[in-house]
């Protein structure tokens, strides 16, 4: 029997993801929601969902929902991830999972209760590649240019969660979490007008034999186009962990997957950089 799929955000991104990964062949398109019930109704009729809701909470309370696709904005995404998992609903989502230190507290509760294993993180950028590169070389230069850096809720100048757009860096740190990790701040440059952080450099030293030189900036124009492409869903390109996604959908049991890697690096950066 097919499981029932519901989506929290009735938008084109959600339906594109379903089509791209052929989820309707293994899941029933059961319900969708929007804070505007008229939008939810039109979306349900257009894409053949059986039910629609005018509130995310109402959808989550529906006992017929087995799996939720959550592409809500990062500022509110985790709240509904948490509610779904607490209601024994599996969740498929994209990065970033959390957007504040308050989210981290509840994220840790999900880890401790093993509910985190019912959360699946989509890998559309090959998150594991940086870690795989680190196994072959002693020095890695990691540069990320972030367009409109200061508009993100968890941006660099905040004392909250760092590096919204750096999942591959966090995954690398997570894989070395049992090693000795030292972070050395080199440079923090603030915009003269807004007084917000525009550039940040540091070095992450692992076990005294691997160095990752990190530079995050909002000013490297030559990287902006690549970043924009990285965030888009393309119908003809499968996600890197598609095989894991199919296992997650078809399994009745939870299992450890990519989603757990975000907690430890977030916590580490907060403790070290804001000590």
Steps between C-alpha positions, in 0.01 A plus 500: 500500500632845407571753776322837490709805410403852607670832428508801730579759237264494200748638250676414177819393674315225686321362198819520290681291760223239496512478121879504472539208738184315386358488852143460376592151376575381854288739710138617500463877448283533809486860625644849461474819703537875483417784733269613222239225468397612152858448379505159669171401333612607153835321547326179610267506199785573256735230629248236612544508877209341687485761779604857564536714813516870579740447792818295535393383845175353365691295244739368766204389715362291214556136605515394136828682434807274498768723343525879473704697246606822673643780286389783729734801550788430739364736764191284563605165351631334815187574704296283264771235465482462877120480506497238223759278666322525834185379321691201355502644149812458288641823353691572179663844500782709352791683662515693730302310761542745787529879506558592864660386823150440638441249218821324605358421844205317351717344230705336776179361650420336168847342498466370854157352428615347167221687322771665292520174304158581354638820347650480152729775370513543124851520359486705181859635519708188578552584866750217550752614236701735725547224756606256227756757378636534853597133500740566212668826601635681806391855414162606364402853403125543543348818360132584491349817362156578636279743313300738719680357801333720758142417406520146637361444847805294595758720333863552599456813711241336721584326827266228385562209263782545247545409136156436361645414160792278601367145552811337352722675758276388785492144369881491493520619861238246605698212348806607700305559821697235693829671410667802655350807330632853546353812338714811464340829405711703259290790378158654542415796276192711565320719251567867582140603436294214643761385753415142405754230428585475131811277508615227735822294490601217728706182502366166620778269614419130541732264688791737431539362145204632299437871447185646345541868417152652498405828337138613495416822325220696341736669254634237259298577190642214296344244734149644515371338183620158613331545835171588334515189283579290804173594669275422205309177442559368149258240371764310301755467782432244778593573859825342619331287766204386291567134583485583872179695446333199342613284792368758746160512327458124472635401842262453790789544740707809567870501420793738544535733202665824395277733704679442830828662389395863556475510880860449613665761269240765587561446867878500456505829311279668755719390789830592334422819310288664768685387810 
